[in-house]
C-alpha cells in the first residue's frame, strides 16, 4: 500500500523548517538594506553643475540648488530641462544604489526583492 501524505521530492520537515528560517533571515536583511537605502541622500547635477538636486532614497526631493547664471527669463525651457535632467539622474543613482544593497543580501540573484512577497 502506498504511503499517503509525506513531502514531495523527499523533502524532510527539518529541511523545510531550515528553508523557512533562511527566507525569514533574508527578508529581515532585505528590509534592513531597504531602510539603509532610504536613509541615504543622492545629489545629481546638470548643465555643468548649474542645477543640483538632492533626493533621499524614497525619491523625495530634499534640495534644489540653481546657479543664478542658469536663470534666463527668455529661456525658461532650458532651465526646466536642466532641473528634469538632474532629477532623473538622482533617481538613477537611487535605483543603482538600492540594487547594489539588495544584491548584498541576494548574492546577485535576480528576482529577489521584486518578485517575492518577502
SELUM-997753 format. One line per field, with one value per residue (C-alpha): x, y, z; residue in one letter; residue number from 1. Coordinates in steps of 0.001 Angstrom, whole numbers, padded with zeros to 6 digits, m for minus. Example, Ala and Ser with C-alpha at 12.3 -4.5 7.8 and 13.67 -1.06 7.14 Angstrom:
! SELUM-997753
px	(012300_013670) .
py	(m004500_m001060) .
pz	(007800_007140) .
r	(A_S) .
k	(1_2) .
//
This chain:
! SELUM-997753
px	(000000_001329_002080_m000169_000974_004677_006638_007064_010510_011569_011893_012097_010291_013634_014783_011567_011996_015569_014441_011806_014403_016686_013831_012934_016577_016811_013597_014991_018246_016415_014273_017432_019091_015930_015865_019567_018928_016008_018169_020905_020977_021839_022854_022942_023827_023047_024346_027870_026633_024379_021420_021757_019048_019314_016936_016589_016233_012454_012860_011737_013488_015145_017045_017250_020159_020080_023004_021682_023535_021086_018112_017303_013758_013899_014848_012820_012693_016430_016178_013234_015234_018193_016005_014413_017798_019214_016133_016258_019961_019326_016618_019023_021591_018989_017943_021556_022469_019279_020084_023622_022394_019771_022412_024444_021603_020614_024133_023233_020320_017894_014251_014606_013092_010996_009049_008722_006481_009264) .
py	(000000_003423_005933_008980_012396_012973_015629_015812_015100_013603_016980_016371_018559_019708_020914_022862_024480_025443_026876_028979_030278_031245_033005_034935_035916_037100_039084_040844_041606_042980_045198_046493_047234_048959_051163_051895_052894_055125_056998_057859_061130_061438_064613_064927_067891_069047_071749_071503_071902_074944_072853_070405_068253_066219_063336_060803_057080_057432_059536_062680_065895_067413_070272_072167_074496_076665_078876_082362_082103_079358_081708_083362_084752_084440_080747_079088_075824_075232_075645_073265_070713_071050_070508_067470_066044_066455_064835_061892_061384_061389_058743_056592_056866_055848_052814_051779_052011_050199_047363_047153_046973_044311_042401_042162_040131_038054_037429_038948_036588_038446_038491_038523_041630_042233_039061_037661_038969_038865) .
pz	(000000_m000957_001720_001807_002903_003215_001405_m002364_m003669_m000381_001348_005044_007588_009039_005637_005167_008580_007725_004400_006163_008651_005780_003984_007139_007657_004051_004478_007557_005763_002740_004958_006655_003301_002044_005140_004638_001022_002014_004528_002034_000114_m003548_m005333_m009106_m011272_m014793_m017080_m015740_m012184_m012583_m011381_m008488_m006985_m003803_m003112_m000362_m001000_m001034_m004189_m002387_m003402_m000349_m002011_m005282_m005999_m009109_m010016_m010896_m014211_m015225_m014862_m018166_m018361_m022139_m021974_m019232_m021197_m020784_m017021_m016912_m018909_m016548_m013480_m015089_m016108_m012599_m011031_m013424_m012741_m008976_m009450_m011481_m008685_m006085_m008113_m008724_m005033_m003985_m006385_m005037_m001439_m002225_m004199_m000995_000514_m002501_m003718_m007062_m007707_m009911_m008951_m005204_m003740_m006820_m007357_m003876_m001131_001450) .
r	(X_X_X_X_X_X_X_X_X_X_X_X_X_X_X_X_X_X_X_X_X_X_X_X_X_X_X_X_X_X_X_X_X_X_X_X_X_X_X_X_X_X_X_X_X_X_X_X_X_X_X_X_X_X_X_X_X_X_X_X_X_X_X_X_X_X_X_X_X_X_X_X_X_X_X_X_X_X_X_X_X_X_X_X_X_X_X_X_X_X_X_X_X_X_X_X_X_X_X_X_X_X_X_X_X_X_X_X_X_X_X_X_X_X_X_X_X_X) .
k	(1_2_3_4_5_6_7_8_9_10_11_12_13_14_15_16_17_18_19_20_21_22_23_24_25_26_27_28_29_30_31_32_33_34_35_36_37_38_39_40_41_42_43_44_45_46_47_48_49_50_51_52_53_54_55_56_57_58_59_60_61_62_63_64_65_66_67_68_69_70_71_72_73_74_75_76_77_78_79_80_81_82_83_84_85_86_87_88_89_90_91_92_93_94_95_96_97_98_99_100_101_102_103_104_105_106_107_108_109_110_111_112_113_114_115_116_117_118) .
//
